[in-house]
Amino acid sequence: MEMKSTVNPIEGAGPVKQVLANLFYGWGYNFYRKENQQRADDLLIRARVSEMLGMARTSLAAMERTYRQQHLPAPTREKPFPDAAAVATAQALQREQQALESLEVRVRNAAVPEMDRVNQRHRNERETLDRLAVVDGDLVLAAKAISDAVAALTDPVAVVASVPDILQQSGVESLLTQRAQVLSALASN
C-alpha cells in the first residue's frame, strides 16, 4: 500500500516562517481561549473519573466470577440446586456492579458547559468554569477513594456490605448535584 505524502509549505522556508512554525507546533503556542481549554479539561477529567469507576466495577466482576466458580458448581444428581446463600451473595455482587456502572454512566454523561452567546453575555463564563474545575477535582478524589477502597476488599460477603457505604461516603452523588448547580442557568454569578 502506498502512502500519500503532503508537502509542508513551512519546510524549506526562511527563518521567519520557521519561527512561526515553532510558535505553532513546538513552543506550546495555543490559539484557544482559556475557557475552551477548561471545557476540554472537563471532558478529560470526567473520562478519567469514569475510567476509575470502571476499574472498580471490573474488580467486582472478577471477584464475582471467582466466587461463582468456587461456590456455585454445576448441578449434580446429588445436589441439583445451588446453595441459596451463595446465589444471594453472587446476585448482591452483581447489584453492586450495576450501582457502580450507573454511577460511571452518570459521570460520563454529566452536563457539559454550554458555549453560546446568551450564556456568555449573562454569566461570567470563566468564573463558572473555574468553579466547575474545583468540583471536578473533588470528583476525581472521590472516584480514586472508591477505586482504592473496592480494590482493597477481598471477601465477597464484606464487599456486599461495604460497597454501598463506600459509595455513600465518597460523596459522588452530592458532587454530581453540586456540578449541576454550578452549570444551572439559575446559578448566580
LUMVEX-378335 format. One record per residue (C-alpha): residue in one letter; x, y, z. Coordinates in nm, 2 decimals, padded with zeros to 4 digits. Example, Ala and Ser with C-alpha at 12.3 -4.5 7.8 and 13.67 -1.06 7.14 Angstrom:
<doza aa="A" xx="01.23" yy="-00.45" zz="00.78"/>
<doza aa="S" xx="01.37" yy="-00.11" zz="00.71"/>
This chain:
<doza aa="M" xx="00.00" yy="00.00" zz="00.00"/>
<doza aa="E" xx="00.14" yy="00.34" zz="-00.10"/>
<doza aa="M" xx="00.12" yy="00.62" zz="00.15"/>
<doza aa="K" xx="00.04" yy="00.97" zz="00.02"/>
<doza aa="S" xx="00.26" yy="01.25" zz="00.13"/>
<doza aa="T" xx="00.16" yy="01.61" zz="00.15"/>
<doza aa="V" xx="00.40" yy="01.89" zz="00.10"/>
<doza aa="N" xx="00.46" yy="02.10" zz="00.41"/>
<doza aa="P" xx="00.49" yy="02.46" zz="00.29"/>
<doza aa="I" xx="00.69" yy="02.55" zz="00.60"/>
<doza aa="E" xx="00.97" yy="02.31" zz="00.52"/>
<doza aa="G" xx="01.25" yy="02.48" zz="00.34"/>
<doza aa="A" xx="01.11" yy="02.82" zz="00.43"/>
<doza aa="G" xx="01.30" yy="03.12" zz="00.55"/>
<doza aa="P" xx="01.38" yy="03.19" zz="00.92"/>
<doza aa="V" xx="01.06" yy="03.39" zz="00.98"/>
<doza aa="K" xx="00.84" yy="03.10" zz="00.87"/>
<doza aa="Q" xx="01.05" yy="02.86" zz="01.08"/>
<doza aa="V" xx="01.00" yy="03.07" zz="01.39"/>
<doza aa="L" xx="00.63" yy="03.09" zz="01.31"/>
<doza aa="A" xx="00.62" yy="02.71" zz="01.27"/>
<doza aa="N" xx="00.79" yy="02.67" zz="01.61"/>
<doza aa="L" xx="00.54" yy="02.90" zz="01.77"/>
<doza aa="F" xx="00.25" yy="02.69" zz="01.63"/>
<doza aa="Y" xx="00.39" yy="02.35" zz="01.69"/>
<doza aa="G" xx="00.69" yy="02.34" zz="01.92"/>
<doza aa="W" xx="00.67" yy="02.61" zz="02.18"/>
<doza aa="G" xx="00.33" yy="02.55" zz="02.31"/>
<doza aa="Y" xx="00.16" yy="02.83" zz="02.14"/>
<doza aa="N" xx="-00.21" yy="02.79" zz="02.17"/>
<doza aa="F" xx="-00.49" yy="02.95" zz="01.97"/>
<doza aa="Y" xx="-00.77" yy="02.85" zz="02.21"/>
<doza aa="R" xx="-00.91" yy="03.07" zz="02.48"/>
<doza aa="K" xx="-00.87" yy="02.96" zz="02.84"/>
<doza aa="E" xx="-01.25" yy="02.88" zz="02.86"/>
<doza aa="N" xx="-01.22" yy="02.64" zz="02.57"/>
<doza aa="Q" xx="-00.92" yy="02.47" zz="02.74"/>
<doza aa="Q" xx="-01.13" yy="02.44" zz="03.06"/>
<doza aa="R" xx="-01.41" yy="02.28" zz="02.87"/>
<doza aa="A" xx="-01.17" yy="02.03" zz="02.72"/>
<doza aa="D" xx="-01.02" yy="01.96" zz="03.06"/>
<doza aa="D" xx="-01.37" yy="01.90" zz="03.20"/>
<doza aa="L" xx="-01.43" yy="01.63" zz="02.94"/>
<doza aa="L" xx="-01.09" yy="01.47" zz="03.01"/>
<doza aa="I" xx="-01.15" yy="01.47" zz="03.39"/>
<doza aa="R" xx="-01.49" yy="01.31" zz="03.36"/>
<doza aa="A" xx="-01.35" yy="01.05" zz="03.13"/>
<doza aa="R" xx="-01.08" yy="00.96" zz="03.38"/>
<doza aa="V" xx="-01.33" yy="00.96" zz="03.67"/>
<doza aa="S" xx="-01.55" yy="00.73" zz="03.47"/>
<doza aa="E" xx="-01.24" yy="00.51" zz="03.40"/>
<doza aa="M" xx="-01.16" yy="00.48" zz="03.77"/>
<doza aa="L" xx="-01.52" yy="00.38" zz="03.85"/>
<doza aa="G" xx="-01.50" yy="00.13" zz="03.56"/>
<doza aa="M" xx="-01.18" yy="-00.02" zz="03.71"/>
<doza aa="A" xx="-01.36" yy="-00.07" zz="04.05"/>
<doza aa="R" xx="-01.65" yy="-00.23" zz="03.86"/>
<doza aa="T" xx="-01.41" yy="-00.46" zz="03.68"/>
<doza aa="S" xx="-01.25" yy="-00.57" zz="04.00"/>
<doza aa="L" xx="-01.60" yy="-00.65" zz="04.14"/>
<doza aa="A" xx="-01.68" yy="-00.85" zz="03.83"/>
<doza aa="A" xx="-01.36" yy="-01.05" zz="03.87"/>
<doza aa="M" xx="-01.45" yy="-01.12" zz="04.23"/>
<doza aa="E" xx="-01.80" yy="-01.23" zz="04.13"/>
<doza aa="R" xx="-01.66" yy="-01.47" zz="03.87"/>
<doza aa="T" xx="-01.42" yy="-01.62" zz="04.12"/>
<doza aa="Y" xx="-01.70" yy="-01.65" zz="04.38"/>
<doza aa="R" xx="-01.93" yy="-01.82" zz="04.13"/>
<doza aa="Q" xx="-01.66" yy="-02.07" zz="04.03"/>
<doza aa="Q" xx="-01.58" yy="-02.16" zz="04.39"/>
<doza aa="H" xx="-01.93" yy="-02.16" zz="04.55"/>
<doza aa="L" xx="-02.17" yy="-02.23" zz="04.26"/>
<doza aa="P" xx="-02.06" yy="-02.55" zz="04.10"/>
<doza aa="A" xx="-02.25" yy="-02.72" zz="03.82"/>
<doza aa="P" xx="-02.56" yy="-02.91" zz="03.94"/>
<doza aa="T" xx="-02.53" yy="-03.28" zz="04.01"/>
<doza aa="R" xx="-02.78" yy="-03.55" zz="04.08"/>
<doza aa="E" xx="-02.69" yy="-03.54" zz="04.45"/>
<doza aa="K" xx="-02.72" yy="-03.16" zz="04.46"/>
<doza aa="P" xx="-02.94" yy="-03.03" zz="04.18"/>
<doza aa="F" xx="-03.00" yy="-02.69" zz="04.34"/>
<doza aa="P" xx="-02.73" yy="-02.43" zz="04.43"/>
<doza aa="D" xx="-02.68" yy="-02.30" zz="04.78"/>
<doza aa="A" xx="-02.93" yy="-02.01" zz="04.84"/>
<doza aa="A" xx="-02.68" yy="-01.81" zz="05.04"/>
<doza aa="A" xx="-02.42" yy="-01.84" zz="04.76"/>
<doza aa="V" xx="-02.67" yy="-01.73" zz="04.50"/>
<doza aa="A" xx="-02.78" yy="-01.43" zz="04.71"/>
<doza aa="T" xx="-02.42" yy="-01.32" zz="04.75"/>
<doza aa="A" xx="-02.35" yy="-01.36" zz="04.38"/>
<doza aa="Q" xx="-02.66" yy="-01.16" zz="04.30"/>
<doza aa="A" xx="-02.56" yy="-00.89" zz="04.55"/>
<doza aa="L" xx="-02.22" yy="-00.86" zz="04.39"/>
<doza aa="Q" xx="-02.40" yy="-00.81" zz="04.06"/>
<doza aa="R" xx="-02.61" yy="-00.54" zz="04.21"/>
<doza aa="E" xx="-02.31" yy="-00.36" zz="04.33"/>
<doza aa="Q" xx="-02.15" yy="-00.37" zz="03.99"/>
<doza aa="Q" xx="-02.47" yy="-00.23" zz="03.84"/>
<doza aa="A" xx="-02.46" yy="00.05" zz="04.10"/>
<doza aa="L" xx="-02.10" yy="00.14" zz="04.00"/>
<doza aa="E" xx="-02.19" yy="00.12" zz="03.63"/>
<doza aa="S" xx="-02.49" yy="00.35" zz="03.69"/>
<doza aa="L" xx="-02.26" yy="00.60" zz="03.86"/>
<doza aa="E" xx="-02.00" yy="00.57" zz="03.59"/>
<doza aa="V" xx="-02.26" yy="00.65" zz="03.32"/>
<doza aa="R" xx="-02.39" yy="00.94" zz="03.52"/>
<doza aa="V" xx="-02.04" yy="01.09" zz="03.55"/>
<doza aa="R" xx="-01.96" yy="01.03" zz="03.18"/>
<doza aa="N" xx="-02.30" yy="01.18" zz="03.07"/>
<doza aa="A" xx="-02.30" yy="01.48" zz="03.32"/>
<doza aa="A" xx="-02.40" yy="01.82" zz="03.19"/>
<doza aa="V" xx="-02.14" yy="01.99" zz="02.97"/>
<doza aa="P" xx="-02.08" yy="02.37" zz="03.00"/>
<doza aa="E" xx="-02.26" yy="02.53" zz="02.71"/>
<doza aa="M" xx="-02.08" yy="02.76" zz="02.47"/>
<doza aa="D" xx="-02.34" yy="03.00" zz="02.34"/>
<doza aa="R" xx="-02.36" yy="03.38" zz="02.32"/>
<doza aa="V" xx="-02.65" yy="03.41" zz="02.56"/>
<doza aa="N" xx="-02.46" yy="03.22" zz="02.82"/>
<doza aa="Q" xx="-02.15" yy="03.43" zz="02.76"/>
<doza aa="R" xx="-02.34" yy="03.75" zz="02.78"/>
<doza aa="H" xx="-02.53" yy="03.69" zz="03.10"/>
<doza aa="R" xx="-02.28" yy="03.49" zz="03.30"/>
<doza aa="N" xx="-01.91" yy="03.52" zz="03.39"/>
<doza aa="E" xx="-01.81" yy="03.21" zz="03.19"/>
<doza aa="R" xx="-01.45" yy="03.19" zz="03.33"/>
<doza aa="E" xx="-01.57" yy="03.20" zz="03.69"/>
<doza aa="T" xx="-01.83" yy="02.93" zz="03.62"/>
<doza aa="L" xx="-01.57" yy="02.71" zz="03.46"/>
<doza aa="D" xx="-01.33" yy="02.77" zz="03.75"/>
<doza aa="R" xx="-01.60" yy="02.67" zz="04.00"/>
<doza aa="L" xx="-01.66" yy="02.36" zz="03.78"/>
<doza aa="A" xx="-01.29" yy="02.27" zz="03.79"/>
<doza aa="V" xx="-01.30" yy="02.27" zz="04.17"/>
<doza aa="V" xx="-01.60" yy="02.03" zz="04.17"/>
<doza aa="D" xx="-01.43" yy="01.81" zz="03.91"/>
<doza aa="G" xx="-01.12" yy="01.80" zz="04.13"/>
<doza aa="D" xx="-01.32" yy="01.68" zz="04.42"/>
<doza aa="L" xx="-01.49" yy="01.43" zz="04.19"/>
<doza aa="V" xx="-01.15" yy="01.28" zz="04.10"/>
<doza aa="L" xx="-01.06" yy="01.24" zz="04.46"/>
<doza aa="A" xx="-01.39" yy="01.07" zz="04.54"/>
<doza aa="A" xx="-01.36" yy="00.83" zz="04.24"/>
<doza aa="K" xx="-01.00" yy="00.75" zz="04.35"/>
<doza aa="A" xx="-01.12" yy="00.67" zz="04.70"/>
<doza aa="I" xx="-01.39" yy="00.44" zz="04.56"/>
<doza aa="S" xx="-01.15" yy="00.26" zz="04.33"/>
<doza aa="D" xx="-00.89" yy="00.21" zz="04.61"/>
<doza aa="A" xx="-01.15" yy="00.10" zz="04.87"/>
<doza aa="V" xx="-01.31" yy="-00.15" zz="04.63"/>
<doza aa="A" xx="-00.97" yy="-00.28" zz="04.52"/>
<doza aa="A" xx="-00.87" yy="-00.34" zz="04.89"/>
<doza aa="L" xx="-01.17" yy="-00.56" zz="04.96"/>
<doza aa="T" xx="-01.11" yy="-00.93" zz="04.92"/>
<doza aa="D" xx="-01.41" yy="-01.10" zz="05.09"/>
<doza aa="P" xx="-01.72" yy="-01.11" zz="04.87"/>
<doza aa="V" xx="-01.95" yy="-01.11" zz="05.17"/>
<doza aa="A" xx="-01.77" yy="-00.80" zz="05.30"/>
<doza aa="V" xx="-01.80" yy="-00.64" zz="04.96"/>
<doza aa="V" xx="-02.18" yy="-00.67" zz="04.96"/>
<doza aa="A" xx="-02.19" yy="-00.49" zz="05.30"/>
<doza aa="S" xx="-01.92" yy="-00.23" zz="05.23"/>
<doza aa="V" xx="-01.97" yy="-00.10" zz="04.87"/>
<doza aa="P" xx="-02.30" yy="00.09" zz="04.94"/>
<doza aa="D" xx="-02.12" yy="00.26" zz="05.24"/>
<doza aa="I" xx="-01.82" yy="00.33" zz="05.03"/>
<doza aa="L" xx="-02.03" yy="00.49" zz="04.76"/>
<doza aa="Q" xx="-02.23" yy="00.70" zz="05.01"/>
<doza aa="Q" xx="-01.92" yy="00.82" zz="05.20"/>
<doza aa="S" xx="-01.74" yy="00.92" zz="04.88"/>
<doza aa="G" xx="-02.00" yy="01.19" zz="04.82"/>
<doza aa="V" xx="-02.01" yy="01.14" zz="04.44"/>
<doza aa="E" xx="-02.38" yy="01.19" zz="04.43"/>
<doza aa="S" xx="-02.36" yy="01.52" zz="04.61"/>
<doza aa="L" xx="-02.07" yy="01.63" zz="04.38"/>
<doza aa="L" xx="-02.28" yy="01.55" zz="04.07"/>
<doza aa="T" xx="-02.56" yy="01.76" zz="04.22"/>
<doza aa="Q" xx="-02.32" yy="02.04" zz="04.30"/>
<doza aa="R" xx="-02.18" yy="02.02" zz="03.95"/>
<doza aa="A" xx="-02.53" yy="02.05" zz="03.81"/>
<doza aa="Q" xx="-02.60" yy="02.35" zz="04.03"/>
<doza aa="V" xx="-02.28" yy="02.52" zz="03.90"/>
<doza aa="L" xx="-02.40" yy="02.48" zz="03.54"/>
<doza aa="S" xx="-02.76" yy="02.57" zz="03.62"/>
<doza aa="A" xx="-02.90" yy="02.86" zz="03.43"/>
<doza aa="L" xx="-03.04" yy="02.99" zz="03.76"/>
<doza aa="A" xx="-02.69" yy="02.99" zz="03.93"/>
<doza aa="S" xx="-02.60" yy="03.34" zz="04.02"/>
<doza aa="N" xx="-02.26" yy="03.48" zz="03.93"/>
